[in-house]
Structures are given as C-alpha cells and as structure tokens.
Amino acid sequence: MIIQTDKEIDLYKKAGGIAGLVLEQVMKLVEPGISTKDLDNYAEDLILQKGGIPTFKGYREFPATLCTSINEEVVHGIPSKKRILKEGDIVSIDIGVTLKEEIDGKIRNFIGDTAVTVPCGEISAKLNNLLRDTQKSLYAGIAQARAGANLDAIGGAIEDIANKAAYGLVREYGGHGIGKNLHEEPFIFNYRTNSKIKLKEGMVIAIEPMFNEGGDRVRTKSDGWTVVTQDYKFSAHFEHSLLITQTAAIVLTKRPSEDINE
C-alpha cells in the first residue's frame, strides 16, 4: 500500500508514536521478579488509554498484547504469570498498536509495530554487545531505507554487522510491509538475496533484525508461537516501523528518549 495523503501519514505517525511511547514505559518496568503477564497487562491498559487497539491480541489467535521472548526465545513469546524475569535475563518486547479511522467511507487500520530487547538487571559484557550490535544493525538498515533503494541495501547493512561480530543471523523471520494488515509484502530479509525489489515513496515498512549469540538455526515450540534458537544460545531482536520518502526514512515508532544516531 502506498500512503499518499497527509491525513494517512498523520495517522501512521500517531499509531507509531503510541507504540513507541508505550514500549518505552514497559521497558522501565523490566526488573527481577516481574512477570511477563504484568508487562502485558500494563501495555494493554496504556494502549487503550491512548486511544489505540493492541494489534497482536487476536491476530491469528495470538492471546496477548505483547510478544515477550526471554533469553533463547527469538520472537513471539507468549506472556504468562509463570514467566518471572530474573537477574541476567534479556527479554525482547514486541508491540503493535492499531488506530482505526474512516478514509473515503471505509474503516482503515493504521499500525505501528516496534520491538526492543532489554536486560533484566546486570548482564554479561557479551550479552551487552549482542544487544548493542543488533540495535546498531537496525539503525544501519534504516539508514539505507529511501525511495529507489533496493531491499538488499537494507539486508546487506544488517548482514555485514552480524558477520563482522560472528553472530548467528535469523533467516526465517524478518521485516515486512505494513498496510491494511500487520504483515504485507514485501518481506524484508536481514541478508542479501539478490533482490530486484525497490522501495517506493509512501510505503510503510518494518525492519527487524534478530541476532543470536550462537548459530542461526531456530525452531518453533509446541505452543505454535514461541520461536527459540536450536542451540539454546541467547537471541536479540529490534524493530522499527518506517515511512519511506525520497530522501530518507521517517521512523514512525521512535521512542521518546531514543537517539536513532547513537
């Protein structure tokens, strides 16, 4: 879907702004002893207070507002009262916010999708590097995103950082277009594929690299959702939604205190 009007752009910015704000507030709650269900409840309440709808809840029957993926869990972890964070954990928090608005007589969805991986208490220097480098790769991908850019420019920027630090690079999952639905074409690989697809002005996309401290292979657990590393080494995941313009990408889901240039 190509976004063409100022009203559409404003609604994507509003949805993304809520997502970034709520995610930052949830990040502040991460500490030993809190459950991932506590984080989920807080996020859902705040999204509703801000006038949004939790995008993930009910999406393909997913039961929660957040995806909370701990340690070796890569993505799509389900919040639970039984999942208590402890010192030394890392947790990926993935959030989606939907606004519904009537455009040309039809109700449309406007979605912001973003994720971050944060430490719980003190973590090792190795894990700090994993989080830093995965976030760095997200920013490197964003820097390549503009109208006319080939998708391989994004994937290559991410892949180069993973290869330099010898991380496992998750290949089964990646970024995506956003339009009427949360996941639309194009699929945005986090590595080079000799893609011929070019970004167009007005597209909304999500970039989301996932780096593993071990190998790149993953599997899905019996709950049908939670993706884990096959070697049980830890994984980090970061994501932003972007609006593509002729000269650069506008980061729709930027958190209030985030410095994209850090």
Summary of the structure (lengths in Angstrom):
residues: 262
radius of gyration: 17.2
end to end distance: 30.9
largest distance: 53.8
contacts: 928
relative contact order: 0.18
helix: 28%
strand: 30%
